[in-house]
């Protein structure tokens, strides 16, 4: 989904988006129903836990330790193109800001953060923004509170 601005080699080397600690477990990707069914059929050992009306991968945290997604392998995500929507759009997020849905970009992704804001804005405008806002409407639990310092790339038109 992000191939126009992010190559797989850069992602494969980094994997920062696949690791979580106690402070950022809110970032664990949501697992929508269709993926949950796929996981149950193909990865029955993977445990999920409820978060709002959705599910997330169950992970055990111990202090500041980084815990990696159970689907991360040495060659990348075991789910390939079936990975959670949150993963397919990361480092972009839909956030709630002053009562509006906005699309932000996480500064944690060094490769995308180094791109000019104009490139990010042009990429997001149009079909990508529409997809994110429509998915957020269907899955409101994916809308996270705004984090100060995350550039706002688009605001949902109402």
Secondary structure, 3 states (H helix, E strand, C coil): CCCCCCCHHHHHHHCHHHEECHHHHHHCCEECHHHHHHHHHHCCCCCEEEECCEEEECCCCCCCCCEECCCEECCEECCHHHCCHHHHHCCEEEEEECCEEEEEECCCCHHHHCCCHHHHHHHHCCHHHHHHHHHHHHCHHHCEECCCCCEEEEECCC
